[in-house]
Amino acid sequence: METLENSNQKPLSVKEWLKTLLLLAIPVVGIVLLFVYAFGSNENPNRQNWAKAYLILVGIILALVIVGFIIFGSIMAATMAANS
């Protein structure tokens, strides 16, 4: 069984989570940090898994928004073509 002696294996404190969330609130820095947290080799596994899950969720939402725009755009184009 693995011990929590390594500092990267310890659970993150509330202070560390607040720091993480505040940094992610900065627009460009947040996106870069998500990738660093998700794919960095020296990251806490808790933060690393959270960042990967967050990136997957953002990817799914972005894909749904793009599909929605395509559907809405095609409906609008069809409507405009029918009215011409």
N, CA, C and O of each residue as an XYZ file, in Angstrom:
336
protein
N       0.835     -1.180      0.000
C       0.000      0.000      0.000
C       0.876      1.238      0.000
O       1.895      1.288      0.688
N       0.479      2.224     -0.764
C       1.272      3.424     -0.926
C       1.047      4.389      0.237
O      -0.083      4.550      0.699
N       2.112      5.028      0.711
C       1.975      5.994      1.801
C       1.877      7.398      1.243
O       2.183      7.633      0.074
N       1.452      8.326      2.075
C       1.299      9.721      1.657
C       2.514     10.550      2.048
O       2.379     11.745      2.313
N       3.677      9.956      2.090
C       4.879     10.677      2.482
C       5.290     11.699      1.436
O       5.772     12.775      1.790
N       5.115     11.394      0.168
C       5.472     12.312     -0.903
C       4.510     13.496     -0.884
O       3.298     13.302     -0.788
N       5.029     14.711     -0.973
C       4.176     15.898     -0.898
C       3.197     15.979     -2.064
O       2.154     16.620     -1.939
N       3.506     15.342     -3.201
C       2.578     15.346     -4.332
C       1.404     14.408     -4.106
O       0.404     14.503     -4.817
N       1.496     13.510     -3.141
C       0.438     12.550     -2.875
C      -0.532     13.023     -1.803
O      -1.598     12.430     -1.636
N      -0.186     14.078     -1.073
C      -1.047     14.565     -0.001
C      -2.279     15.261     -0.580
O      -2.210     15.871     -1.647
N      -3.399     15.167      0.125
C      -4.583     15.908     -0.323
C      -4.304     17.415     -0.294
O      -3.549     17.905      0.546
N      -4.923     18.129     -1.218
C      -4.736     19.572     -1.267
C      -5.525     20.238     -0.149
O      -6.640     19.826      0.171
N      -4.937     21.265      0.437
C      -5.620     21.994      1.498
C      -6.621     22.973      0.887
O      -6.618     23.208     -0.322
N      -7.461     23.527      1.722
C      -8.439     24.521      1.267
C      -7.711     25.734      0.690
O      -8.147     26.300     -0.312
N      -6.622     26.127      1.308
C      -5.827     27.260      0.825
C      -5.287     26.996     -0.582
O      -5.312     27.885     -1.433
N      -4.806     25.790     -0.827
C      -4.285     25.449     -2.158
C      -5.401     25.425     -3.195
O      -5.203     25.852     -4.333
N      -6.588     24.920     -2.803
C      -7.718     24.909     -3.743
C      -8.173     26.327     -4.055
O      -8.490     26.630     -5.205
N      -8.210     27.203     -3.049
C      -8.597     28.597     -3.294
C      -7.616     29.281     -4.229
O      -8.016     30.024     -5.125
N      -6.321     29.028     -4.017
C      -5.306     29.593     -4.903
C      -5.502     29.091     -6.333
O      -5.415     29.861     -7.289
N      -5.768     27.796     -6.465
C      -5.988     27.206     -7.789
C      -7.194     27.842     -8.476
O      -7.112     28.233     -9.640
N      -8.310     27.946     -7.759
C      -9.529     28.497     -8.344
C      -9.381     29.973     -8.692
O      -9.901     30.420     -9.714
N      -8.678     30.739     -7.856
C      -8.454     32.156     -8.163
C      -7.573     32.324     -9.399
O      -7.821     33.205    -10.223
N      -6.549     31.485     -9.532
C      -5.692     31.569    -10.718
C      -6.449     31.168    -11.979
O      -6.214     31.730    -13.049
N      -7.355     30.201    -11.862
C      -8.126     29.776    -13.025
C      -9.144     30.821    -13.458
O      -9.628     30.778    -14.589
N      -9.475     31.753    -12.580
C     -10.427     32.808    -12.918
C      -9.811     33.853    -13.852
O     -10.539     34.625    -14.476
N      -8.490     33.886    -13.956
C      -7.813     34.812    -14.872
C      -7.909     34.198    -16.267
O      -7.445     33.075    -16.467
N      -8.501     34.904    -17.243
C      -8.861     34.288    -18.527
C      -7.777     33.462    -19.215
O      -7.954     32.250    -19.340
N      -6.699     34.026    -19.654
C      -5.702     33.278    -20.422
C      -4.862     32.402    -19.504
O      -4.521     31.274    -19.862
N      -4.531     32.904    -18.340
C      -3.719     32.161    -17.383
C      -4.445     30.891    -16.950
O      -3.820     29.847    -16.765
N      -5.757     30.980    -16.791
C      -6.540     29.827    -16.366
C      -6.475     28.671    -17.341
O      -6.340     27.517    -16.935
N      -6.571     28.972    -18.623
C      -6.525     27.913    -19.637
C      -5.153     27.256    -19.664
O      -5.039     26.032    -19.729
N      -4.120     28.080    -19.613
C      -2.754     27.539    -19.612
C      -2.526     26.687    -18.367
O      -1.953     25.601    -18.452
N      -2.972     27.179    -17.212
C      -2.779     26.428    -15.977
C      -3.532     25.105    -15.981
O      -3.050     24.119    -15.425
N      -4.707     25.070    -16.601
C      -5.435     23.806    -16.684
C      -4.607     22.751    -17.400
O      -4.545     21.601    -16.964
N      -3.970     23.142    -18.497
C      -3.133     22.185    -19.225
C      -1.886     21.812    -18.426
O      -1.452     20.660    -18.455
N      -1.308     22.782    -17.713
C      -0.137     22.483    -16.877
C      -0.526     21.531    -15.756
O       0.179     20.559    -15.485
N      -1.654     21.815    -15.102
C      -2.109     20.942    -14.025
C      -2.463     19.554    -14.548
O      -2.152     18.554    -13.900
N      -3.098     19.481    -15.693
C      -3.559     18.195    -16.218
C      -2.413     17.323    -16.712
O      -2.430     16.109    -16.504
N      -1.425     17.916    -17.359
C      -0.397     17.116    -18.015
C       0.996     17.310    -17.446
O       1.957     16.747    -17.970
N       1.127     18.095    -16.381
C       2.419     18.272    -15.737
C       2.822     17.012    -14.993
O       1.982     16.355    -14.377
N       4.093     16.674    -15.046
C       4.548     15.429    -14.424
C       4.760     15.582    -12.919
O       4.830     14.583    -12.203
N       4.861     16.803    -12.439
C       5.168     17.025    -11.028
C       3.961     17.580    -10.281
O       4.127     18.323     -9.314
N       2.755     17.235    -10.709
C       1.541     17.768    -10.099
C       0.921     16.777     -9.131
O       1.123     15.567     -9.230
N       0.169     17.317     -8.204
C      -0.596     16.499     -7.272
C      -1.630     15.697     -8.056
O      -2.322     16.267     -8.900
N      -1.758     14.399     -7.808
C      -2.713     13.587     -8.579
C      -4.162     14.051     -8.442
O      -4.953     13.908     -9.374
N      -4.508     14.604     -7.283
C      -5.869     15.115     -7.104
C      -6.141     16.275     -8.057
O      -7.164     16.305     -8.741
N      -5.213     17.225     -8.092
C      -5.360     18.385     -8.973
C      -5.262     17.960    -10.429
O      -5.965     18.501    -11.283
N      -4.406     17.003    -10.716
C      -4.216     16.533    -12.084
C      -5.491     15.883    -12.619
O      -5.904     16.172    -13.742
N      -6.117     15.014    -11.836
C      -7.360     14.373    -12.266
C      -8.495     15.385    -12.391
O      -9.307     15.301    -13.312
N      -8.549     16.341    -11.464
C      -9.570     17.377    -11.521
C      -9.410     18.210    -12.796
O     -10.398     18.511    -13.466
N      -8.174     18.584    -13.133
C      -7.930     19.396    -14.324
C      -8.287     18.626    -15.594
O      -8.847     19.201    -16.527
N      -7.972     17.343    -15.638
C      -8.335     16.533    -16.809
C      -9.846     16.445    -16.959
O     -10.371     16.588    -18.064
N     -10.545     16.212    -15.856
C     -12.008     16.133    -15.902
C     -12.601     17.483    -16.323
O     -13.563     17.524    -17.090
N     -12.041     18.564    -15.833
C     -12.523     19.901    -16.184
C     -12.320     20.176    -17.676
O     -13.204     20.725    -18.333
N     -11.159     19.795    -18.210
C     -10.894     19.978    -19.639
C     -11.842     19.148    -20.494
O     -12.301     19.615    -21.536
N     -12.140     17.926    -20.068
C     -13.096     17.091    -20.804
C     -14.468     17.740    -20.793
O     -15.139     17.793    -21.824
N     -14.892     18.236    -19.635
C     -16.192     18.894    -19.520
C     -16.262     20.141    -20.400
O     -17.269     20.363    -21.072
N     -15.222     20.945    -20.405
C     -15.180     22.136    -21.251
C     -15.226     21.745    -22.722
O     -15.892     22.410    -23.515
N     -14.531     20.680    -23.098
C     -14.553     20.206    -24.482
C     -15.942     19.759    -24.913
O     -16.375     20.055    -26.027
N     -16.643     19.044    -24.032
C     -18.001     18.607    -24.349
C     -18.929     19.798    -24.507
O     -19.717     19.847    -25.451
N     -18.846     20.751    -23.601
C     -19.700     21.948    -23.679
C     -19.384     22.735    -24.935
O     -20.298     23.205    -25.613
N     -18.108     22.890    -25.261
C     -17.727     23.617    -26.474
C     -18.259     22.919    -27.721
O     -18.738     23.578    -28.644
N     -18.179     21.606    -27.755
C     -18.704     20.854    -28.905
C     -20.214     21.038    -29.025
O     -20.724     21.211    -30.132
N     -20.935     21.004    -27.912
C     -22.386     21.212    -27.940
C     -22.752     22.622    -28.410
O     -23.723     22.803    -29.145
N     -21.983     23.603    -27.991
C     -22.232     24.987    -28.427
C     -21.998     25.120    -29.928
O     -22.782     25.767    -30.622
N     -20.931     24.517    -30.430
C     -20.642     24.581    -31.867
C     -21.750     23.900    -32.665
O     -22.195     24.433    -33.682
N     -22.201     22.727    -32.216
C     -23.302     22.038    -32.894
C     -24.562     22.890    -32.853
O     -25.287     22.969    -33.844
N     -24.829     23.522    -31.730
C     -25.987     24.410    -31.618
C     -25.917     25.579    -32.580
O     -26.922     25.931    -33.198
N     -24.746     26.189    -32.716
C     -24.576     27.290    -33.668
C     -24.769     26.815    -35.104
O     -25.374     27.516    -35.915
N     -24.264     25.640    -35.418
C     -24.430     25.112    -36.773
C     -25.907     24.863    -37.072
O     -26.395     25.223    -38.144
N     -26.618     24.248    -36.125
C     -28.048     23.997    -36.322
C     -28.811     25.309    -36.440
O     -29.627     25.471    -37.347
N     -28.553     26.247    -35.534
C     -29.225     27.543    -35.572
C     -28.907     28.288    -36.868
O     -29.793     28.884    -37.480
N     -27.648     28.252    -37.279
C     -27.253     28.926    -38.519
C     -27.914     28.334    -39.741
O     -28.327     29.063    -40.642
N     -28.020     27.008    -39.782
C     -28.676     26.379    -40.931
C     -30.173     26.658    -40.944
O     -30.761     26.813    -42.015
N     -30.792     26.725    -39.779
C     -32.211     27.084    -39.714
C     -32.420     28.515    -40.184
O     -33.355     28.797    -40.934
N     -31.557     29.411    -39.746
C     -31.666     30.818    -40.161
C     -31.425     30.961    -41.655
O     -32.117     31.725    -42.329
N     -30.440     30.223    -42.178
C     -30.154     30.305    -43.613
C     -31.328     29.777    -44.419
O     -31.679     30.359    -45.445
N     -31.944     28.682    -43.977
C     -33.094     28.119    -44.675
C     -34.276     29.076    -44.622
O     -35.007     29.219    -45.602
N     -34.463     29.727    -43.491
C     -35.560     30.687    -43.321
C     -35.354     31.893    -44.240
O     -36.295     32.356    -44.883
N     -34.150     32.386    -44.295
C     -33.852     33.547    -45.142
C     -33.984     33.189    -46.617
O     -34.451     34.004    -47.413
N     -33.581     31.984    -46.986
C     -33.695     31.553    -48.379
C     -35.159     31.373    -48.767
O     -35.534     31.652    -49.906
N     -35.979     30.913    -47.844
C     -37.400     30.719    -48.124
C     -38.139     32.044    -48.253
O     -39.127     32.143    -48.981
N     -37.659     33.059    -47.545
C     -38.306     34.382    -47.587
C     -37.842     35.224    -48.751
O     -38.423     36.280    -49.005
N     -36.824     34.801    -49.463
C     -36.304     35.599    -50.578
C     -37.070     35.383    -51.854
O     -36.747     35.987    -52.877
